[in-house]
Amino acid sequence: MVWQEEQIQKDENNFSREIERWASGERASAMLPIHVAQTSLALQCAGMEDLPIYIDVSKLALIKNEHPEITPEVLKQIPRALTDPIMIIKSATADGRIIAALDLRDAAGVNIVVPFALNVERNEGRVNMIASVYGKGRNGEINYGWYVKNMIDGNLLYAHTKKTTSFLAPAGVQFPMAARKGSLFNYSIKTEEDLVKLKMEREAEAAALKAVCAETVAEDKKSLSPAERSFLAEKEALLAQHKKWNPAYTVRTAKKLEEQGFGEKEIAAALQKHAPDIQNLPNTDLRQNAAACIAKSAAGSVRVGQQEQNKEKSR
């Protein structure tokens, strides 16, 4: 999905910038938490709500001291890694927490895990908070036993089948055979197939919403005056070309409307409702006066132009 990739890139860029600020000392512990990403579909597949993900700056300082293998460069990769984890596990030691096991290694070569505190009420609203980031292992060795135990104990919520199989293979662990020793079949485990289904559902929802919005816009356009529709068509074309509105475009478009045969009052009404520079004026009187002045000036300019043309023809 294009919009998903755009969101991932946006999260990556923003988080990388904030991590660089933190690493350079620009961010203090008392400052606001850092937005990491929006909860990914994979995490939602495991039961997390679609909420913003944050991490406290004080938590980053703790991670730096206790887990020096989690370098700034590793941290910067977390937003994307959260979109396609190896496994997601229910915490066995903290109620209501979920742990994402990522396809991302720390500086020592150990795959990292990210525990989450869920649905936390903060100044930013209801969010999912990263409780820590660390490599699950010691001295460069992955603690495969921890993963297998969680499978056997029934804590596995989501597993990317191919990634999990490849991840556990060096330890001689066969997936899902290891999980079958426990209660895997007594609870629901999600896989990448469920993730694909969820993505398809969201795509369908997005398409339906887009269709509804398009219908709403079409209905709204029906209620517009001819002058408003003409102004909005010019406005859309100018913004597509220049991206940003210039007040000069208001004058230019007003003249075009006059040339198309619209009266001063119609033009003034269109400008007051839809010209960005006029809409930004602080009160109704100023907006009305500005729109009326521009409409009158446009009418005068066009009349002068027509008079000049008539003179040329009569010669």
Secondary structure, 3 states (H helix, E strand, C coil): CHHHHHHHHHHHHHHHHHHHHHHCCCCCCCCCCEEEEECCHHHHHCCCCCCEEEECHHHHHHHHHHCCCCCHHHHHCHHHHCCCCCEEEECCCCCCEEEEEEEEECCCCCEEEEEEEEEEEECCEEEEEECCCEECEECCEECHHHHHHHHHCCCEEEECHHHHHHHHHHHCCCCCHHHHCCCHHHCCCEEHHHHHHHHHHHHHHHHHHHHHHHHHHHHHHHCCCHHHHHHHHHHHHHHHHHCCCCHHHHHHHHHHHHHCCCCHHHHHHHHHHHCHHHHCCCCHHHHHHHHHHHHHHHHHHHHHHHHHHHHHHHC
